[in-house]
Amino acid sequence: MEESVTLPLEAPNPVSLKQDLMTGTKHILTPALVGAAVGSGWQVYGIPAFESVFTPNPPQFALLVVLALTPLMYRILVHTSFERCLEYTFGFAVLALPLCIVWLSGWGALFCGMYAILLAWGSLSMIWGRKQLPPFSYGIWHAMGIDLGAFAGAVAVYNTIS
């Protein structure tokens, strides 16, 4: 009769509730709130002031503004030094710039720019929430949060002021 060999298994490192809340605040809630603030502000003050068909919609505006502010977002949300800030900026731009183009497509943008991103963002938030990621991945994750927050903020403000 064969002897069974058991391999020692390492127990996963437990994540405390405090670490979960910090991760949720830094990488899920903050990008969504920043997007909501920029998108709703643009909905209230920017769009009525310009009244042009070439005016970017709130998600486009929020993505472009935050793209310009990615060094600040990286410094606050991801790391305390600027060593890998360019990597974060590239990660943000890889998703933000195509999303700006998607939002030009009209009703198709609601599926690609909002619904599909919502599903991906929710999935990634559950999968990536307990991992240490490279800055490129954080940039992609934050771009999704900015996009969804800007859309939700603009819709909420539009319904409030209309």
MDTraj code that builds the backbone (N, CA, C; nanometers):
import mdtraj as md
import numpy as np

residues = "MET GLU GLU SER VAL THR LEU PRO LEU GLU ALA PRO ASN PRO VAL SER LEU LYS GLN ASP LEU MET THR GLY THR LYS HIS ILE LEU THR PRO ALA LEU VAL GLY ALA ALA VAL GLY SER GLY TRP GLN VAL TYR GLY ILE PRO ALA PHE GLU SER VAL PHE THR PRO ASN PRO PRO GLN PHE ALA LEU LEU VAL VAL LEU ALA LEU THR PRO LEU MET TYR ARG ILE LEU VAL HIS THR SER PHE GLU ARG CYS LEU GLU TYR THR PHE GLY PHE ALA VAL LEU ALA LEU PRO LEU CYS ILE VAL TRP LEU SER GLY TRP GLY ALA LEU PHE CYS GLY MET TYR ALA ILE LEU LEU ALA TRP GLY SER LEU SER MET ILE TRP GLY ARG LYS GLN LEU PRO PRO PHE SER TYR GLY ILE TRP HIS ALA MET GLY ILE ASP LEU GLY ALA PHE ALA GLY ALA VAL ALA VAL TYR ASN THR ILE SER".split()
xyz = np.array([
    [0.0824, -0.1174, 0.0000],
    [0.0000, 0.0000, 0.0000],
    [0.0879, 0.1252, 0.0000],
    [0.0498, 0.2243, -0.0784],
    [0.1288, 0.3461, -0.0905],
    [0.1079, 0.4359, 0.0302],
    [0.2145, 0.5034, 0.0652],
    [0.2022, 0.6019, 0.1720],
    [0.1634, 0.7345, 0.1096],
    [0.0770, 0.8026, 0.1747],
    [0.0363, 0.9328, 0.1219],
    [0.1329, 1.0395, 0.1712],
    [0.1588, 1.1306, 0.0832],
    [0.2498, 1.2399, 0.1153],
    [0.1657, 1.3656, 0.1278],
    [0.1805, 1.4326, 0.2377],
    [0.1082, 1.5582, 0.2556],
    [0.2071, 1.6734, 0.2466],
    [0.1679, 1.7704, 0.1707],
    [0.2504, 1.8896, 0.1551],
    [0.2016, 1.9956, 0.2528],
    [0.2930, 2.0639, 0.3158],
    [0.2493, 2.1698, 0.4079],
    [0.1911, 2.2864, 0.3284],
    [0.0778, 2.3331, 0.3705],
    [0.0128, 2.4470, 0.3066],
    [0.0323, 2.5701, 0.3937],
    [0.0615, 2.6782, 0.3284],
    [0.0752, 2.8028, 0.4016],
    [-0.0614, 2.8678, 0.4126],
    [-0.0922, 2.9104, 0.5313],
    [-0.2194, 2.9797, 0.5526],
    [-0.2095, 3.1197, 0.4917],
    [-0.3162, 3.1647, 0.4249],
    [-0.3114, 3.3003, 0.3693],
    [-0.3046, 3.4025, 0.4827],
    [-0.2372, 3.5113, 0.4530],
    [-0.2291, 3.6173, 0.5525],
    [-0.3663, 3.6829, 0.5669],
    [-0.4216, 3.6838, 0.6849],
    [-0.5521, 3.7471, 0.7024],
    [-0.5400, 3.8993, 0.6903],
    [-0.6390, 3.9591, 0.6290],
    [-0.6424, 4.1037, 0.6130],
    [-0.7390, 4.1577, 0.7167],
    [-0.6948, 4.2562, 0.7884],
    [-0.7796, 4.3117, 0.8931],
    [-0.8888, 4.3994, 0.8330],
    [-0.9892, 4.4247, 0.9115],
    [-1.0995, 4.5104, 0.8679],
    [-1.0487, 4.6511, 0.8400],
    [-0.9545, 4.6968, 0.9201],
    [-0.8979, 4.8299, 0.9001],
    [-0.8284, 4.8399, 0.7641],
    [-0.7529, 4.7363, 0.7254],
    [-0.6864, 4.7353, 0.5950],
    [-0.7888, 4.7320, 0.4816],
    [-0.8958, 4.6550, 0.4992],
    [-1.0022, 4.6512, 0.3985],
    [-1.0662, 4.7886, 0.3802],
    [-1.0938, 4.8564, 0.4898],
    [-1.1559, 4.9884, 0.4830],
    [-1.0618, 5.0917, 0.4207],
    [-0.9340, 5.0826, 0.4526],
    [-0.8372, 5.1748, 0.3914],
    [-0.8274, 5.1529, 0.2401],
    [-0.8227, 5.0263, 0.1994],
    [-0.8170, 4.9958, 0.0568],
    [-0.9441, 5.0431, -0.0125],
    [-1.0584, 5.0166, 0.0469],
    [-1.1845, 5.0604, -0.0121],
    [-1.1930, 5.2108, -0.0246],
    [-1.1443, 5.2801, 0.0765],
    [-1.1488, 5.4262, 0.0731],
    [-1.0524, 5.4824, -0.0307],
    [-0.9297, 5.4310, -0.0340],
    [-0.8280, 5.4857, -0.1233],
    [-0.8494, 5.4507, -0.2700],
    [-0.8944, 5.3304, -0.2978],
    [-0.8953, 5.2853, -0.4371],
    [-1.0347, 5.2661, -0.4962],
    [-1.1389, 5.2703, -0.4142],
    [-1.2739, 5.2534, -0.4665],
    [-1.3554, 5.3808, -0.4459],
    [-1.3650, 5.4251, -0.3214],
    [-1.4514, 5.5380, -0.2881],
    [-1.3940, 5.6721, -0.3346],
    [-1.2668, 5.6969, -0.3088],
    [-1.2087, 5.8271, -0.3438],
    [-1.2118, 5.8555, -0.4936],
    [-1.1696, 5.7628, -0.5819],
    [-1.1813, 5.7945, -0.7249],
    [-1.3259, 5.8193, -0.7693],
    [-1.4192, 5.7437, -0.7144],
    [-1.5595, 5.7648, -0.7518],
    [-1.6096, 5.9009, -0.7045],
    [-1.5714, 5.9414, -0.5849],
    [-1.6141, 6.0719, -0.5337],
    [-1.5476, 6.1870, -0.6080],
    [-1.4210, 6.1703, -0.6447],
    [-1.3534, 6.2729, -0.7249],
    [-1.4220, 6.2847, -0.8609],
    [-1.4514, 6.1720, -0.9224],
    [-1.5233, 6.1743, -1.0499],
    [-1.6601, 6.2375, -1.0373],
    [-1.7312, 6.2063, -0.9289],
    [-1.8646, 6.2648, -0.9076],
    [-1.8557, 6.4156, -0.8887],
    [-1.7553, 6.4621, -0.8145],
    [-1.7402, 6.6061, -0.7924],
    [-1.7075, 6.6791, -0.9225],
    [-1.6149, 6.6260, -0.9998],
    [-1.5759, 6.6916, -1.1251],
    [-1.6889, 6.6825, -1.2279],
    [-1.7502, 6.5647, -1.2394],
    [-1.8591, 6.5475, -1.3361],
    [-1.9817, 6.6314, -1.3033],
    [-2.0195, 6.6359, -1.1771],
    [-2.1373, 6.7154, -1.1403],
    [-2.1072, 6.8649, -1.1510],
    [-1.9852, 6.9050, -1.1169],
    [-1.9480, 7.0455, -1.1334],
    [-1.9516, 7.0878, -1.2792],
    [-1.9046, 7.0013, -1.3669],
    [-1.9084, 7.0310, -1.5100],
    [-2.0523, 7.0342, -1.5613],
    [-2.1367, 6.9465, -1.5096],
    [-2.2778, 6.9435, -1.5495],
    [-2.3478, 7.0739, -1.5117],
    [-2.3166, 7.1263, -1.3938],
    [-2.3845, 7.2466, -1.3451],
    [-2.3245, 7.3735, -1.4049],
    [-2.1912, 7.3841, -1.4069],
    [-2.1280, 7.5097, -1.4443],
    [-2.0665, 7.5113, -1.5835],
    [-2.0153, 7.4003, -1.6318],
    [-1.9438, 7.3996, -1.7587],
    [-2.0330, 7.3892, -1.8802],
    [-2.1205, 7.2920, -1.8803],
    [-2.2041, 7.2672, -1.9985],
    [-2.2974, 7.3848, -2.0285],
    [-2.3666, 7.4422, -1.9288],
    [-2.4520, 7.5576, -1.9610],
    [-2.3736, 7.6793, -2.0103],
    [-2.2509, 7.6951, -1.9683],
    [-2.1727, 7.8122, -2.0076],
    [-2.1274, 7.8050, -2.1526],
    [-2.1033, 7.6853, -2.2038],
    [-2.0490, 7.6733, -2.3386],
    [-2.1554, 7.6501, -2.4441],
    [-2.2585, 7.5738, -2.4162],
    [-2.3691, 7.5465, -2.5091],
    [-2.3193, 7.5189, -2.6515],
    [-2.2358, 7.4197, -2.6656],
    [-2.1824, 7.3814, -2.7952],
    [-2.1891, 7.2297, -2.8075],
    [-2.2013, 7.1828, -2.9290],
    [-2.2006, 7.0383, -2.9498],
    [-2.0612, 6.9801, -2.9275],
    [-1.9605, 7.0659, -2.9236],
    [-1.8235, 7.0205, -2.9034],
    [-1.7830, 7.0198, -2.7558],
    [-1.8740, 7.0544, -2.6681],
    [-1.8460, 7.0524, -2.5251],
    [-1.8376, 6.9075, -2.4786],
    [-1.7332, 6.8706, -2.4065],
    [-1.7246, 6.7317, -2.3588],
    [-1.8324, 6.7032, -2.2550],
    [-1.8785, 6.5804, -2.2524],
    [-1.9764, 6.5430, -2.1514],
    [-1.9049, 6.5220, -2.0173],
    [-1.9780, 6.5101, -1.9065],
    [-1.9132, 6.5014, -1.7746],
    [-1.8120, 6.3882, -1.7582],
    [-1.8389, 6.2648, -1.8048],
    [-1.7331, 6.1638, -1.7902],
    [-1.6067, 6.1967, -1.8692],
    [-1.6222, 6.2505, -1.9905],
    [-1.5052, 6.2892, -2.0685],
    [-1.4254, 6.3981, -1.9974],
    [-1.4963, 6.4983, -1.9495],
    [-1.4297, 6.6088, -1.8815],
    [-1.3575, 6.5608, -1.7563],
    [-1.4234, 6.4768, -1.6769],
    [-1.3618, 6.4264, -1.5534],
    [-1.2376, 6.3430, -1.5846],
    [-1.2457, 6.2572, -1.6844],
    [-1.1302, 6.1743, -1.7200],
    [-1.0125, 6.2600, -1.7673],
    [-1.0403, 6.3626, -1.8461],
    [-0.9320, 6.4477, -1.8964],
    [-0.8720, 6.5349, -1.7862],
    [-0.9563, 6.5871, -1.6970],
    [-0.9053, 6.6686, -1.5859],
    [-0.8194, 6.5839, -1.4932],
    [-0.8683, 6.4668, -1.4593],
    [-0.7918, 6.3813, -1.3685],
    [-0.6669, 6.3267, -1.4374],
    [-0.6709, 6.3069, -1.5676],
    [-0.5502, 6.2668, -1.6397],
    [-0.4417, 6.3732, -1.6233],
    [-0.4822, 6.4997, -1.6275],
    [-0.3858, 6.6073, -1.6056],
    [-0.3368, 6.6112, -1.4601],
    [-0.4182, 6.5583, -1.3695],
    [-0.3833, 6.5596, -1.2267],
    [-0.3343, 6.4247, -1.1754],
    [-0.2968, 6.3339, -1.2654],
    [-0.2551, 6.2009, -1.2188],
    [-0.1345, 6.2024, -1.1256],
    [-0.0373, 6.2933, -1.1400],
    [0.0695, 6.2924, -1.0397],
    [0.0172, 6.3179, -0.8980],
    [-0.0782, 6.4076, -0.8860],
    [-0.1379, 6.4348, -0.7553],
    [-0.2181, 6.3154, -0.7049],
    [-0.2957, 6.2550, -0.7929],
    [-0.3734, 6.1366, -0.7537],
    [-0.2808, 6.0230, -0.7114],
    [-0.1724, 6.0049, -0.7848],
    [-0.0761, 5.8995, -0.7508],
    [-0.0146, 5.9265, -0.6138],
    [0.0241, 6.0486, -0.5908],
    [0.0893, 6.0856, -0.4643],
    [-0.0043, 6.0641, -0.3470],
    [-0.1295, 6.0976, -0.3612],
    [-0.2247, 6.0870, -0.2506],
    [-0.2745, 5.9436, -0.2319],
    [-0.3103, 5.8769, -0.3407],
    [-0.3784, 5.7484, -0.3289],
    [-0.2883, 5.6260, -0.3342],
    [-0.1780, 5.6333, -0.4044],
    [-0.0999, 5.5119, -0.4262],
    [0.0295, 5.5109, -0.3461],
    [0.1113, 5.6113, -0.3609],
    [0.2438, 5.6061, -0.3009],
    [0.2866, 5.7452, -0.2573],
    [0.3805, 5.7490, -0.1674],
    [0.4244, 5.8777, -0.1151],
    [0.5369, 5.9413, -0.1955],
    [0.5956, 5.8686, -0.2876],
    [0.7003, 5.9263, -0.3714],
    [0.6566, 5.9211, -0.5173],
    [0.7297, 5.9938, -0.6011],
    [0.6938, 6.0018, -0.7432],
    [0.7748, 5.9076, -0.8313],
    [0.8383, 5.8066, -0.7735],
    [0.9259, 5.7190, -0.8498],
    [0.8569, 5.6529, -0.9689],
    [0.7356, 5.6034, -0.9483],
    [0.6672, 5.5291, -1.0544],
    [0.5385, 5.5990, -1.0991],
    [0.5378, 5.7300, -1.0874],
    [0.4187, 5.8082, -1.1228],
    [0.3851, 5.7969, -1.2716],
    [0.4857, 5.7923, -1.3553],
    [0.4618, 5.7824, -1.4995],
    [0.3908, 5.6520, -1.5344],
    [0.4244, 5.5457, -1.4634],
    [0.3579, 5.4173, -1.4854],
    [0.2094, 5.4270, -1.4499],
    [0.1782, 5.4958, -1.3400],
    [0.0386, 5.5180, -1.3011],
    [-0.0335, 5.6007, -1.4083],
    [0.0323, 5.7040, -1.4569],
    [-0.0277, 5.7898, -1.5591],
    [-0.0575, 5.7103, -1.6857],
    [0.0352, 5.6237, -1.7265],
    [0.0100, 5.5403, -1.8443],
    [-0.1072, 5.4458, -1.8209],
    [-0.1155, 5.3870, -1.7034],
    [-0.2281, 5.2989, -1.6719],
    [-0.3603, 5.3728, -1.6776],
    [-0.3617, 5.4943, -1.6242],
    [-0.4831, 5.5759, -1.6280],
    [-0.5186, 5.6108, -1.7725],
    [-0.4183, 5.6532, -1.8497],
    [-0.4424, 5.6967, -1.9876],
    [-0.4853, 5.5818, -2.0778],
    [-0.4362, 5.4604, -2.0518],
    [-0.4717, 5.3445, -2.1346],
    [-0.6219, 5.3217, -2.1352],
    [-0.6875, 5.3503, -2.0254],
    [-0.8328, 5.3334, -2.0200],
    [-0.9066, 5.4653, -2.0411],
    [-0.8541, 5.5755, -1.9893],
    [-0.9253, 5.7031, -1.9952],
    [-0.9399, 5.7554, -2.1384],
    [-0.8359, 5.7482, -2.2165],
    [-0.8434, 5.8031, -2.3530],
    [-0.9387, 5.7237, -2.4428],
    [-0.9348, 5.5893, -2.4427],
    [-1.0372, 5.5180, -2.5193],
    [-1.1788, 5.5427, -2.4672],
    [-1.1940, 5.5586, -2.3360],
    [-1.3279, 5.5877, -2.2830],
    [-1.3781, 5.7236, -2.3304],
    [-1.2890, 5.8200, -2.3451],
    [-1.3304, 5.9498, -2.3984],
    [-1.3857, 5.9355, -2.5400],
    [-1.3270, 5.8478, -2.6174],
    [-1.3761, 5.8227, -2.7531],
    [-1.5070, 5.7458, -2.7492],
    [-1.5173, 5.6483, -2.6594],
    [-1.6412, 5.5705, -2.6462],
    [-1.7582, 5.6608, -2.6089],
    [-1.7346, 5.7583, -2.5221],
    [-1.8429, 5.8469, -2.4797],
    [-1.8930, 5.9365, -2.5928],
    [-1.8243, 5.9422, -2.7050],
    [-1.8710, 6.0186, -2.8212],
    [-1.9780, 5.9437, -2.8998],
    [-1.9930, 5.8142, -2.8764],
    [-2.0753, 5.7312, -2.9630],
    [-2.2242, 5.7335, -2.9328],
    [-2.2692, 5.8163, -2.8439],
    [-2.4130, 5.8252, -2.8165],
    [-2.4607, 5.7164, -2.7233],
    [-2.5701, 5.6490, -2.7621],
    [-2.6291, 5.5489, -2.6736],
    [-2.5409, 5.4278, -2.6508],
    [-2.4542, 5.3981, -2.7456],
    [-2.3607, 5.2875, -2.7267],
    [-2.2664, 5.3130, -2.6105],
    [-2.2471, 5.4400, -2.5788],
    [-2.1589, 5.4754, -2.4680],
    [-2.2162, 5.4301, -2.3348],
    [-2.3476, 5.4250, -2.3237],
    [-2.4062, 5.3809, -2.1970],
    [-2.3701, 5.2359, -2.1675],
    [-2.3611, 5.1545, -2.2717],
    [-2.3214, 5.0161, -2.2473],
    [-2.1709, 5.0050, -2.2241],
    [-2.0932, 5.0581, -2.3173],
    [-1.9471, 5.0419, -2.3080],
    [-1.8854, 5.1310, -2.2009],
    [-1.9312, 5.2542, -2.1914],
    [-1.8695, 5.3495, -2.1003],
    [-1.9229, 5.3446, -1.9595],
    [-2.0384, 5.2820, -1.9399],
    [-2.0944, 5.2804, -1.8064],
    [-2.1219, 5.1383, -1.7590],
    [-2.2048, 5.0642, -1.8295],
    [-2.2455, 4.9327, -1.7806],
    [-2.1300, 4.8333, -1.7805],
    [-2.0563, 4.8249, -1.8897],
    [-1.9437, 4.7311, -1.8956],
    [-1.8340, 4.7715, -1.7970],
    [-1.8106, 4.9013, -1.7837],
    [-1.7105, 4.9490, -1.6874],
    [-1.7574, 4.9221, -1.5448],
    [-1.8856, 4.9363, -1.5193],
    [-1.9390, 4.9064, -1.3856],
    [-1.9156, 4.7601, -1.3492],
    [-1.9428, 4.6698, -1.4419],
    [-1.9197, 4.5276, -1.4156],
    [-1.7707, 4.4985, -1.3955],
    [-1.6873, 4.5565, -1.4802],
    [-1.5428, 4.5341, -1.4669],
    [-1.4898, 4.5946, -1.3372],
    [-1.5361, 4.7149, -1.3034],
    [-1.4892, 4.7829, -1.1824],
    [-1.5308, 4.7065, -1.0572],
    [-1.6544, 4.6588, -1.0550],
    [-1.6998, 4.5788, -0.9404],
    [-1.6199, 4.4506, -0.9264],
    [-1.5952, 4.3840, -1.0374],
    [-1.5169, 4.2599, -1.0331],
    [-1.3735, 4.2862, -0.9887],
    [-1.3115, 4.3876, -1.0476],
    [-1.1734, 4.4176, -1.0114],
    [-1.1620, 4.4654, -0.8668],
    [-1.2620, 4.5361, -0.8195],
    [-1.2581, 4.5811, -0.6803],
    [-1.2614, 4.4634, -0.5848],
    [-1.3321, 4.3587, -0.6211],
    [-1.3346, 4.2398, -0.5362],
    [-1.2057, 4.1589, -0.5491],
    [-1.1503, 4.1509, -0.6689],
    [-1.0315, 4.0704, -0.6913],
    [-0.9051, 4.1434, -0.6460],
    [-0.8914, 4.2697, -0.6836],
    [-0.7697, 4.3446, -0.6572],
    [-0.7662, 4.4069, -0.5184],
    [-0.8791, 4.4099, -0.4492],
    [-0.8866, 4.4803, -0.3220],
    [-0.7887, 4.4341, -0.2166],
    [-0.7462, 4.3107, -0.2211],
    [-0.6562, 4.2573, -0.1184],
    [-0.5161, 4.2301, -0.1707],
    [-0.4834, 4.2864, -0.2846],
    [-0.3523, 4.2615, -0.3440],
    [-0.2723, 4.3911, -0.3516],
    [-0.1431, 4.3759, -0.3481],
    [-0.0529, 4.4880, -0.3726],
    [-0.0273, 4.4908, -0.5225],
    [-0.0657, 4.5977, -0.5879],
    [-0.0600, 4.6048, -0.7335],
    [0.0470, 4.7020, -0.7808],
    [0.0901, 4.6858, -0.9065],
    [0.1791, 4.7872, -0.9637],
    [0.0992, 4.9142, -0.9950],
    [0.1657, 5.0281, -1.0044],
    [0.0948, 5.1539, -1.0306],
    [0.0112, 5.1525, -1.1587],
    [0.0542, 5.0807, -1.2613],
    [-0.0222, 5.0728, -1.3856],
    [-0.1632, 5.0193, -1.3585],
    [-0.1734, 4.9146, -1.2777],
    [-0.3043, 4.8559, -1.2458],
    [-0.3890, 4.9515, -1.1638],
    [-0.3268, 5.0217, -1.0700],
    [-0.4016, 5.1214, -0.9928],
    [-0.4557, 5.2315, -1.0842],
    [-0.3785, 5.2700, -1.1854],
    [-0.4252, 5.3709, -1.2796],
    [-0.5494, 5.3255, -1.3543],
    [-0.5507, 5.2008, -1.3983],
    [-0.6684, 5.1458, -1.4669],
    [-0.7874, 5.1424, -1.3715],
    [-0.7651, 5.0944, -1.2496],
    [-0.8713, 5.0833, -1.1499],
    [-0.9299, 5.2208, -1.1168],
    [-0.8441, 5.3205, -1.1003],
    [-0.8916, 5.4548, -1.0672],
    [-0.9634, 5.5200, -1.1850],
    [-0.9209, 5.4915, -1.3077],
    [-0.9903, 5.5468, -1.4253],
    [-1.1340, 5.4957, -1.4313],
    [-1.1547, 5.3696, -1.3964],
    [-1.2911, 5.3157, -1.3932],
    [-1.3751, 5.3872, -1.2879],
    [-1.3176, 5.4104, -1.1710],
    [-1.3898, 5.4801, -1.0650],
    [-1.4237, 5.6226, -1.1025],
    [-1.3312, 5.6934, -1.1658],
    [-1.3550, 5.8313, -1.2102],
    [-1.4671, 5.8335, -1.3132],
    [-1.4638, 5.7426, -1.4080],
    [-1.5650, 5.7357, -1.5130],
    [-1.7040, 5.7128, -1.4543],
    [-1.7162, 5.6146, -1.3696],
    [-1.8474, 5.5845, -1.3107],
    [-1.8943, 5.6946, -1.2169],
    [-1.8026, 5.7494, -1.1385],
    [-1.8395, 5.8579, -1.0484],
    [-1.8861, 5.9815, -1.1233],
    [-1.8171, 6.0149, -1.2313],
    [-1.8562, 6.1323, -1.3104],
    [-1.9942, 6.1129, -1.3728],
    [-2.0197, 5.9948, -1.4241],
    [-2.1515, 5.9678, -1.4826],
    [-2.2601, 5.9763, -1.3759],
    [-2.2383, 5.9110, -1.2629],
    [-2.3387, 5.9104, -1.1565],
    [-2.3595, 6.0506, -1.0992],
    [-2.2511, 6.1238, -1.0797],
    [-2.2631, 6.2597, -1.0267],
    [-2.3375, 6.3517, -1.1213],
    [-2.3092, 6.3411, -1.2500],
    [-2.3767, 6.4256, -1.3487],
    [-2.5258, 6.3921, -1.3575],
    [-2.5589, 6.2644, -1.3532],
    [-2.7004, 6.2246, -1.3581],
    [-2.7737, 6.2728, -1.2326],
    [-2.7113, 6.2572, -1.1169],
    [-2.7739, 6.3009, -0.9916],
    [-2.7972, 6.4520, -0.9905],
    [-2.6976, 6.5284, -1.0344],
    [-2.7112, 6.6745, -1.0352],
    [-2.8139, 6.7171, -1.1394],
    [-2.8126, 6.6541, -1.2548],
    [-2.9092, 6.6894, -1.3596],
    [-3.0524, 6.6653, -1.3109],
    [-3.0744, 6.5537, -1.2426],
    [-3.2075, 6.5259, -1.1896],
    [-3.2450, 6.6216, -1.0770],
    [-3.1488, 6.6700, -1.0045],
    [-3.1754, 6.7634, -0.8960],
    [-3.2099, 6.9023, -0.9485],
    [-3.1371, 6.9499, -1.0492],
    [-3.1598, 7.0866, -1.0987],
    [-3.2685, 7.0947, -1.2044],
    [-3.3113, 6.9832, -1.2591],
    [-3.4149, 6.9861, -1.3639],
    [-3.5542, 6.9864, -1.3048],
])
top = md.Topology()
chain = top.add_chain()
for i, resn in enumerate(residues, 1):
    res = top.add_residue(resn, chain, resSeq=i)
    for name in ("N", "CA", "C"):
        top.add_atom(name, md.element.get_by_symbol(name[0]), res)
traj = md.Trajectory(xyz[None], top)
